[in-house]
Amino acid sequence: MPSAAPILFLLAGSAPFACSGLAPGPWSDPWQPPEVRARMLVANMTLEEKISLLHGNPDGKCQCNTSQDCAYVGNVAAVPRLGIPPITMNDGPQGFRDDQHPATSTAWPSGLTMAASWDVDAVFEWGQGMGKEFYGKGSNVQLGPGLCLARIPLNGRNFEYLSGEDPFLGYSLAKPAVWGIQSQKVVANAKHWVLNNQETARTSVSEEADERTRFEMYYPPFEGAIEAGVGSFMCSYNKINGVWSCENPTTLAHDLKTVLGFKGYVMSDWGATHSTSIMAGLDNEQASANWMNEDLLKGGLAAGSVTQAAIDESVRRILWSMLSVGIMDEPVETWDWQNLKKNVTTDASVASARRLSSLSTVLLKNEGGVLPLPQGRHLAVIGLADASAPVHAGGSGSVVPSFIATPLEGVRMAAGAGAKVDFCNGSDVQAAVNFAKQADFTIVFVGTLSGEGSDRKSLSLDSDALVQAVSQVSSKVVVVASIPGAILMPWSGDVAAILTNFMPGQQAGNAIADVLFGKVNPSGKLPVTFPNIENETQLTPAQYPGVPDPEKPDYAFYSEKLLVGYRFYEAHNISFKTGFPFGHGISYTTFTYSGLAISQDLGGSGIVASFEVKNDGAVAGAEVAQLYLTFPAAAGEPPLQLKGFKKTRILAPGETELVVLNLRPRDLSIWDDKTHQWTLVEGTFMAKVGASSRDIRLVKPFLPSSFGQLYV
């Protein structure tokens, strides 16, 4: 028997606010705080209505194209009596994935691509643009951004993740991504919580990481999302220290909800629920109702293993997330599944995708100033420049583009009057060599793909031999790499110029042409290290992919602790011969740095690093200035850590910008696993400012205690 319906409190003599589908009552007042409105709704829901919000479609069916119940990737039923709309979740982190209505949304640059912009304004534009298309499709939860750290260069999903290999970079970029998405009345979803850093054995592996490693390396990107007010999290397939992520009370109920103060709700990855784990911190099971269903939850209530308070808390979190971004104050038809049929790509979104891809392009090398290319010349375009060009990778992060601007098309349109553009796909190496011999400039497009469910086998490219052969007959070879993560470049010393645009999205060709011909001066920086050789960070099988246990699944041990990516390179003094360091990226102009000063901020709660960046080259351009810290040795920290960055405005030749970077007390702290809190480190720090982790221009020691008392 269903429980009796609570009394429905109506506002006397009033109609529902605006055109909202909510039943009239005090909760329908949009001027009330979301927390207050959520609590009032919970108090007026039946137990059955509450439980209906804690799971997906009971039969697990999704993307059905036949009804509201199963239309989206994830579907939570509406509560008609109260006018609570359905929760309509959809992939993904690179745009709206609509396999039922292909080519009706924009394939944006990927998360890792946007990480290469190091540009908070660009990341906001990216989030806002995607959120607008989700809203247009009737989806009120975007299953993104992806925030996992690139611990494993081979990880098949690195292309999805906005953090690159650095926790501070992820922390800083997560915020504008969430703000952008949620500005469009769509709940963002921070995923995958947590330690989901490999696809190999992802549904069985246990990721073994200690408390300090988790808090210092893997939690900060998610903290950025929390500070931005993110409405939802997704727990991952893997185990954490032997316990499934979606039923792990340490990482969910304690670390995420208590220590980090997350206010929204946690949904499971699809099929990642293994028990009725509401008491451990799971709020919503996707995509079905095998564990968080009415029978099991009511049985738990009767047995005392589930509390009414826990159910109410989960429902409140779900409703808060919807109310906080305005979902419930929209007209009821906004979230109708028939909106899926709409084509939400616009001229504005296509233009934005082009601009963002060009802003995220990284110039790794430009020997002799071969770039930008002059117009009206004879060009040989070789390799993955036609319809074979990689623009997005696979899995839930894929999007069927509304169209694809290929690199070949982009080059031909930008090459100018009188230009001759020859093309061969590179399958015949000798033919490619002959093309290169005859051309003034040769552009070789290389790349590879990856996807959800498996890791890459190697960081090498199939086209390495092609690049090396062409470079032997031409001194003006430009390589463009479209890639889902780090790669090896054994030929980097043999070519004149190298660009990477990672997974550039559907405007790949136009965006890269803008950079190649100088319409856009590149300002991107590497968010991951490009190694010299495979497994240069010396991961053992026990670290990756993990070693088997006689009775349990594989265990992957994070014994490297804090030495991930460039931190390992700094600790082991590894030089770059064919690879490129974290933070690297050059411009068509040059910049000088001067005047580093360290002072207390005006509020007295932190420290400020200030310095000047001057464009001392011949063309306008922007620079991403980076601040790294070296902690006192006793802290046991890596020798170099990113703790600040800023992209300047576009500076004219001779123009200078004063860059001011704030250092929070937290940035001068370590996680103490004995007191379970952040603790300020005493002693002298070194501030190091430069253009990359290996291009430090300014160094200054400072003693935090000299600025008075600081509090974490």
HUQUISUL-V978179 format. One record per residue. RES is the residue in one small letter. SS is DSSP state (H for helix, E for strand, L for the rest). PHI is phi in degrees with one decimal (none if undefined). OMEGA is omega as a letter, one per 40 degrees, with the letter a starting at -180 (999 if undefined). Layout:
[[RES SS PHI OMEGA] [RES SS PHI OMEGA]]
This chain:
[[m L none i] [p L -67.5 i] [s L -70.9 a] [a L -63.6 i] [a L -71.2 i] [p L -64.0 i] [i L -67.5 i] [l L -93.9 a] [f L -82.7 i] [l L -105.2 i] [l L -76.7 a] [a L -59.1 i] [g L 67.7 a] [s L -121.7 i] [a L -103.1 i] [p L -57.1 i] [f L -67.0 i] [a L 49.4 a] [c L -110.9 a] [s E -59.9 i] [g L -81.2 a] [l L -61.9 i] [a L -61.2 a] [p L -65.1 a] [g L 172.2 a] [p H -59.6 i] [w H -73.2 a] [s H -89.3 i] [d L -82.8 a] [p L -67.5 i] [w L -84.3 i] [q L -75.0 i] [p L -60.3 i] [p H -53.7 a] [e H -62.2 a] [v H -66.4 a] [r H -62.4 a] [a H -62.2 a] [r H -64.8 i] [m H -66.6 i] [l H -64.3 i] [v H -57.4 a] [a H -65.7 a] [n L -112.9 i] [m L -105.7 i] [t L -76.4 i] [l H -60.0 a] [e H -64.0 i] [e H -65.1 i] [k H -62.2 a] [i H -63.8 a] [s H -62.6 i] [l L -86.7 a] [l L -98.3 a] [h E -154.2 i] [g L -87.5 i] [n L -57.4 a] [p L -54.2 i] [d L -89.7 i] [g L 75.9 a] [k L -73.9 i] [c L -148.1 a] [q L 49.3 a] [c L -88.0 i] [n L 63.5 a] [t L -127.7 a] [s L -161.9 i] [q H -61.7 a] [d H -61.3 a] [c H -137.4 a] [a L -74.3 a] [y L -105.2 i] [v L -62.6 i] [g E -132.9 a] [n E -137.4 i] [v E -116.1 a] [a L -65.2 i] [a L -68.8 i] [v E -113.6 a] [p H -58.9 a] [r H -59.0 a] [l H -102.3 i] [g L 73.7 i] [i E -73.2 a] [p L -74.5 i] [p L -65.9 i] [i E -96.1 a] [t E -117.1 a] [m E -91.2 i] [n E -149.2 i] [d L -67.2 e] [g L -160.2 a] [p L -79.5 i] [q L -120.5 a] [g L 131.6 a] [f L -79.1 i] [r L -87.6 a] [d L -130.0 a] [d L -70.9 i] [q L -79.0 a] [h L -132.6 a] [p L -62.4 i] [a L 67.4 i] [t L -115.7 i] [s L -144.9 a] [t L -92.4 i] [a L -87.4 a] [w L -78.5 i] [p L -57.3 a] [s L -73.9 i] [g H -60.3 i] [l H -65.5 i] [t H -59.3 a] [m H -66.8 i] [a H -60.1 a] [a L -70.5 i] [s L -74.9 a] [w L 48.3 a] [d L -130.3 a] [v H -66.7 i] [d H -68.7 i] [a H -64.9 a] [v H -67.6 i] [f H -62.8 i] [e H -58.7 i] [w H -61.7 i] [g H -62.9 a] [q H -63.0 a] [g H -63.7 i] [m H -67.2 a] [g H -57.9 i] [k H -61.6 a] [e H -72.7 i] [f H -61.9 i] [y H -56.8 a] [g H -62.4 i] [k L -88.2 i] [g L 80.0 i] [s L -100.9 a] [n L -108.0 i] [v E -137.4 i] [q E -93.2 a] [l L -80.0 a] [g L 177.8 e] [p L -85.4 i] [g E -82.6 a] [l L -126.8 a] [c L -65.6 a] [l L -82.7 i] [a L -80.3 i] [r L -66.2 a] [i L -110.2 a] [p L -57.4 a] [l L -82.7 a] [n L -52.2 a] [g L -65.9 a] [r L -109.6 i] [n H -56.4 a] [f H -62.0 a] [e H -79.1 a] [y E -96.8 a] [l L -83.2 a] [s L -89.3 a] [g L 57.2 a] [e L -106.5 a] [d L -126.5 a] [p H -65.6 a] [f H -71.9 i] [l H -59.8 i] [g H -63.1 i] [y H -57.3 a] [s H -72.5 a] [l H -87.8 i] [a H -61.7 a] [k H -63.0 i] [p H -65.1 i] [a H -63.2 i] [v H -65.8 i] [w H -57.4 a] [g H -63.8 a] [i H -60.9 a] [q H -75.2 i] [s L -65.7 a] [q L -99.3 i] [k L 64.3 i] [v L -127.8 i] [v E -75.5 i] [a E -82.8 a] [n E -130.1 i] [a E -82.3 a] [k E -141.4 e] [h E -110.4 a] [w E -85.8 e] [v L -150.2 a] [l L 61.7 i] [n L -86.4 a] [n L -106.9 i] [q L -153.2 i] [e L -94.9 i] [t L -60.3 i] [a L 55.6 a] [r L -64.9 a] [t L -90.0 a] [s L -138.2 a] [v L -68.2 i] [s E -105.1 i] [e E -88.5 a] [e E -102.5 a] [a L -135.0 a] [d L -78.5 a] [e H -61.4 a] [r H -63.1 i] [t H -61.9 a] [r H -62.8 a] [f H -71.2 a] [e H -86.0 a] [m H -104.8 a] [y H -104.9 i] [y L -86.5 a] [p H -53.8 i] [p H -58.4 i] [f H -71.6 i] [e H -62.4 i] [g H -58.5 i] [a H -63.1 i] [i H -62.2 i] [e H -62.8 i] [a L -84.0 i] [g L 83.7 a] [v L -56.3 a] [g L -88.0 a] [s E -148.2 i] [f E -123.5 i] [m E -122.0 i] [c E -82.6 a] [s L -98.9 a] [y L -73.5 a] [n L -72.4 i] [k E -90.5 i] [i E -126.3 a] [n L 50.6 i] [g L 88.8 a] [v E -121.6 i] [w E -51.8 a] [s H -55.6 a] [c H -83.3 i] [e H -138.2 a] [n L -96.2 a] [p L -66.5 i] [t H -70.1 a] [t H -81.4 a] [l H -90.5 a] [a H -64.9 a] [h H -88.1 a] [d H -65.1 a] [l H -74.1 a] [k H -85.5 a] [t H -94.5 a] [v H -71.9 a] [l L -84.1 i] [g L 74.6 i] [f L -65.6 a] [k L -97.7 a] [g L -88.4 a] [y E -117.9 i] [v E -108.3 i] [m E -105.6 i] [s E -82.9 i] [d L -63.8 a] [w L -69.3 a] [g L 85.5 a] [a L -92.7 i] [t L -88.6 a] [h L -118.8 a] [s L -165.4 i] [t L -79.8 a] [s L -100.6 i] [i H -61.5 a] [m H -72.0 i] [a H -88.8 i] [g L 123.6 i] [l L -79.3 a] [d L -110.7 a] [n E -149.6 i] [e E -93.6 i] [q L -126.0 e] [a L -103.3 a] [s L -127.7 a] [a L -141.1 a] [n L -73.0 a] [w L -122.4 a] [m L -100.1 a] [n L -103.2 a] [e H -63.4 a] [d H -63.2 a] [l H -71.8 a] [l H -70.8 i] [k H -66.2 i] [g H -62.9 i] [g H -64.7 i] [l H -61.6 a] [a H -66.1 a] [a H -84.3 a] [g L 86.9 i] [s L -84.8 i] [v L -127.6 i] [t L -107.0 i] [q H -62.8 i] [a H -61.5 i] [a H -66.9 i] [i H -63.1 i] [d H -61.3 a] [e H -64.4 i] [s H -62.9 i] [v H -64.8 i] [r H -59.3 i] [r H -61.4 i] [i H -64.0 a] [l H -66.2 i] [w H -58.7 a] [s H -62.5 a] [m H -69.8 a] [l H -70.6 a] [s H -68.4 i] [v H -104.9 i] [g L 95.5 a] [i H -58.9 a] [m H -77.4 a] [d H -97.5 i] [e L -89.1 i] [p E -56.7 a] [v H -59.1 a] [e H -72.7 i] [t H -57.4 a] [w H -105.8 i] [d L -78.9 a] [w H -64.1 i] [q H -64.3 i] [n H -65.1 i] [l H -57.7 a] [k H -73.9 a] [k L -70.4 i] [n L -92.0 a] [v L -98.4 i] [t L -71.1 i] [t L -129.5 i] [d H -59.0 a] [a H -67.5 a] [s H -68.1 i] [v H -66.6 i] [a H -64.7 i] [s H -64.7 i] [a H -59.6 i] [r H -66.0 a] [r H -61.6 a] [l H -66.4 i] [s H -65.2 i] [s H -68.6 i] [l H -66.6 a] [s L -96.6 a] [t L -75.4 a] [v E -109.6 i] [l E -91.6 a] [l E -88.8 a] [k E -154.6 i] [n E -152.8 a] [e H -68.0 i] [g H 70.8 i] [g H 61.4 a] [v L -62.9 i] [l L -105.7 e] [p L -74.0 a] [l L -74.1 i] [p L -76.5 i] [q L -84.0 i] [g L 74.8 a] [r L -113.0 i] [h E -88.9 a] [l E -117.4 i] [a E -103.3 i] [v E -106.4 a] [i E -129.6 i] [g E 99.7 a] [l L -84.1 a] [a L -112.5 a] [d L -98.1 a] [a L -65.5 i] [s L -81.4 a] [a L -61.2 i] [p L -73.0 i] [v L -121.7 i] [h L -153.8 a] [a L -95.5 a] [g E -104.2 i] [g L 95.9 a] [s L -67.8 i] [g L -87.4 a] [s L -88.1 i] [v L -139.8 i] [v L -79.1 a] [p L -65.6 i] [s L -68.7 i] [f L -166.2 i] [i L -125.6 i] [a L -88.0 a] [t L -76.4 i] [p H -56.5 i] [l H -62.3 i] [e H -63.5 i] [g H -62.5 i] [v H -64.2 a] [r H -62.1 a] [m H -71.9 a] [a H -95.5 a] [a L -70.9 i] [g L 88.8 a] [a L -62.2 i] [g L 81.5 a] [a L -74.5 i] [k E -120.0 a] [v E -121.2 i] [d E -98.7 a] [f E -133.6 i] [c E -142.6 a] [n L -80.9 i] [g L 86.6 i] [s L -66.3 i] [d L -105.0 a] [v H -62.5 a] [q H -65.4 i] [a H -62.0 i] [a H -63.7 i] [v H -61.1 i] [n H -63.8 i] [f H -60.1 a] [a H -64.2 i] [k H -61.1 a] [q H -88.9 a] [a L -91.6 i] [d L -72.8 i] [f E -139.1 i] [t E -121.8 i] [i E -114.7 i] [v E -106.5 i] [f E -96.9 a] [v E -123.0 i] [g E 170.9 i] [t L -157.9 a] [l L -123.7 i] [s L -148.9 a] [g E -168.4 i] [e L -65.4 i] [g L 101.8 i] [s E -155.7 i] [d L -95.0 i] [r L -68.6 i] [k L -81.4 a] [s L -157.3 i] [l L -91.8 i] [s L -80.2 i] [l L -106.2 i] [d L -65.0 a] [s L -93.9 a] [d H -57.8 a] [a H -65.0 i] [l H -61.8 a] [v H -61.2 a] [q H -64.1 i] [a H -67.2 a] [v H -65.5 a] [s H -67.3 i] [q L -77.2 a] [v L -116.4 i] [s L -142.5 i] [s L -92.7 a] [k L -122.8 i] [v E -100.1 i] [v E -111.2 i] [v E -108.1 i] [v E -116.3 a] [a E -108.1 i] [s E -104.5 a] [i L -145.1 a] [p L -90.6 a] [g L 172.9 a] [a L -63.2 i] [i L -136.9 i] [l L -92.5 i] [m L -129.5 a] [p L -62.4 a] [w L -96.6 a] [s L -61.6 i] [g L -79.4 a] [d L -102.9 a] [v L -112.0 a] [a L -80.7 a] [a E -144.9 i] [i E -137.8 i] [l E -126.0 i] [t E -128.7 i] [n L -117.9 i] [f L 49.2 i] [m L -100.4 a] [p L -83.3 a] [g L 84.4 a] [q L -69.6 i] [q L -94.2 a] [a H -50.8 a] [g H -66.6 i] [n H -67.2 a] [a H -66.9 a] [i H -70.9 i] [a H -65.5 i] [d H -57.2 a] [v H -78.2 a] [l H -57.6 a] [f L -102.0 i] [g L 86.5 i] [k L -63.8 i] [v L -121.5 i] [n L -84.9 a] [p L -62.6 i] [s L -135.6 a] [g L -69.4 i] [k L -134.0 a] [l L -66.9 i] [p L -88.6 i] [v L -138.6 i] [t L -76.8 i] [f E -99.2 a] [p L -75.5 i] [n L -81.8 a] [i L -141.4 i] [e L -61.7 i] [n L 48.3 a] [e L -69.1 i] [t L -86.8 i] [q L 59.4 i] [l L -68.9 i] [t L -85.2 i] [p L -56.0 i] [a L -68.1 i] [q L -82.9 i] [y L -158.0 e] [p L -83.7 a] [g L 113.7 a] [v E -109.7 a] [p L -75.3 i] [d L -106.0 a] [p L -56.0 a] [e L -115.6 a] [k L -134.2 i] [p L -65.9 a] [d L -60.8 i] [y E -117.9 i] [a E -109.6 a] [f E -95.8 i] [y L -86.0 a] [s L -72.8 i] [e L -72.2 i] [k L 53.8 a] [l L -91.4 a] [l L -91.1 i] [v L -103.8 i] [g L 60.4 a] [y H -61.2 i] [r H -63.7 i] [f H -67.0 a] [y H -61.3 i] [e H -69.2 a] [a H -65.5 a] [h L -108.8 i] [n L 52.4 a] [i L -83.8 i] [s L -89.3 a] [f L -103.7 i] [k L -105.9 i] [t L -118.8 i] [g L -92.9 a] [f E -141.0 a] [p L -80.7 i] [f L -54.8 i] [g L 85.1 a] [h L -76.2 i] [g L 170.2 a] [i E -110.9 a] [s L -132.9 i] [y L -81.3 i] [t L -123.6 i] [t L -128.3 a] [f E -130.9 i] [t E -115.8 a] [y E -116.4 i] [s E -158.0 i] [g E 71.8 i] [l E -65.7 i] [a E -132.0 i] [i E -118.2 a] [s E -147.4 i] [q E -83.8 i] [d L -70.9 a] [l L -63.0 i] [g L -80.6 i] [g L 77.3 a] [s L -100.9 a] [g E -161.4 a] [i E -125.8 a] [v E -118.3 i] [a E -107.6 a] [s E -129.7 i] [f E -164.7 a] [e E -112.1 i] [v E -119.1 a] [k E -120.1 i] [n E -81.2 a] [d L -106.5 i] [g L -99.6 a] [a L -103.4 a] [v L -129.6 i] [a L -69.2 i] [g E -171.4 i] [a L -116.5 a] [e L -124.7 i] [v E -97.0 i] [a E -85.5 a] [q E -122.9 i] [l E -114.6 i] [y E -114.7 i] [l E -118.8 i] [t E -109.5 a] [f L -79.1 i] [p L -55.0 a] [a H -56.8 a] [a H -64.9 a] [a H -72.3 a] [g L 70.8 a] [e L -97.8 i] [p L -58.6 a] [p L -68.5 a] [l L -147.5 i] [q E -141.4 i] [l E -67.3 i] [k E -134.6 i] [g E -174.5 i] [f E -161.8 i] [k E -155.3 i] [k E -89.0 i] [t L -70.3 i] [r L -68.0 i] [i L -70.4 a] [l E -96.5 i] [a L -70.9 i] [p L -53.9 a] [g L 87.2 a] [e L -84.9 a] [t E -123.3 i] [e E -125.6 i] [l E -81.9 i] [v E -103.0 i] [v E -122.8 a] [l E -120.6 a] [n E -90.9 i] [l E -107.2 i] [r E -74.4 i] [p H -52.6 i] [r H -57.6 a] [d H -69.4 i] [l H -108.2 a] [s E -122.3 i] [i E -123.7 i] [w E -83.1 a] [d E -92.2 a] [d L -80.0 i] [k L -93.4 i] [t L -94.4 i] [h L 59.6 i] [q E -159.4 i] [w E -75.2 a] [t E -129.7 i] [l E -61.8 i] [v L -91.8 i] [e L -91.6 i] [g L 119.4 a] [t E -89.3 i] [f E -98.8 i] [m E -114.8 i] [a E -90.9 a] [k E -129.0 a] [v E -113.6 i] [g E -173.3 a] [a E -95.7 i] [s E -167.5 i] [s L -66.7 i] [r L -117.0 i] [d E -128.6 a] [i E -86.6 a] [r E -103.8 a] [l E -133.4 i] [v E -134.7 i] [k E -151.2 i] [p E -78.5 i] [f E -152.6 a] [l E -113.2 a] [p H -53.8 a] [s H -65.1 i] [s H -71.8 i] [f H -98.0 a] [g L 95.4 a] [q L -74.6 i] [l L -114.6 a] [y L -126.1 i] [v L -73.8 999]]
